[in-house]
Amino acid sequence: MDMTFQKYRMALVAAAVALVALASSVVIIPETHQGVVIRTGQPDRIFNMFKPDVPFGQTGAGINFRIPFVEEVQLVDRRVRDLDMERTQVLSSDQQRLQVDAYARYRIIDPKRFVERAGTESQLEAQLVPILTSVLRQELGRRPFATMVSAERGTAMTNITKTLDAQARQYGAQVLDVRIKAADLPEGRPLDAAFTRMETDRQEEAATIRAAGQRDAQIIQAEAQAEAARIYAEAYGKDPEFYDFYRAMQSYRQTFLNGEGSSAMVLSEDSEYFRQFRGGKK
């Protein structure tokens, strides 16, 4: 038995070393991560690199191989990640102090550059948060408070996203979106003063709108009356006798009917007023 062991000892040791080397060379890359192979301290190649036009399962996830003791593999998240900004104070263009909460969504698209310039996701986020805060203050500082509750808010967010994305590309990341979770006025006197000022502005705006509406209504009414007078004049000018009869009937209605039958008039039977009762003869 001992002689057999001595005979195959070297073969067994070699097999064991081969198994250890094989196990050390195998690395499993999950579908949610990219594997950056680092050789002598520098990124060399990438397993399961994110490619927007390649579906999951076809980018190299699973079993991969490296050179044992020479290469190491660093896992880098390939999913969309959230970057939360701490609540910060922003001064708008109309001198409103706002307490703003915002967040960004980003993805690592260049793992080699990411490893070289950031190292880890936490270090990358530590670099991007101050940039996001600065860009947010600059962009919102050029706009009034009303922008936060109007369609212009989308334009501001687009500008912030583009600026932050340009900075993130230096670290191998892509910023997909930036959104504001809350933009509130500080509690206390600043908030009360802002509400009072907003209420006054809205009252002035409402008064201006009402005045413009009254002016337009008077113009429209005057134009309508002038048009009606023109139409009446054209119509009555075609038959003066009918116009005289129509006007007389209107006068009789006003005199006799509006008084509810109690009107009394003492006039001569040949009075001009009763001419229509005589068939229109003078």
Secondary structure, 3 states (H helix, E strand, C coil): CHHHHHHHHHHHHHHHHHHHHHHHHEEEECCCEEEEEEECCEEEEEECCCCCCCCCCCCCCEEEECCCCCEEEEEEECCCEEEECCCEEEECCCCCEEEEEEEEEEEECCHHHHHHHCCCHHHHHHHHHHHHHHHHHHHHHCCCHHHHHCCHHHHHHHHHHHHHHHHHHHHCEEEEEEEEEEEECCCCHHHHHHHHHHHHHHHHHHHHHHHHHHHHHHHHHHHHHHHHHHHHHHHHHCCHHHHHHHHHHHHHHHHHHCCCCCCCCCCCCCCHHHHHHHCCCC
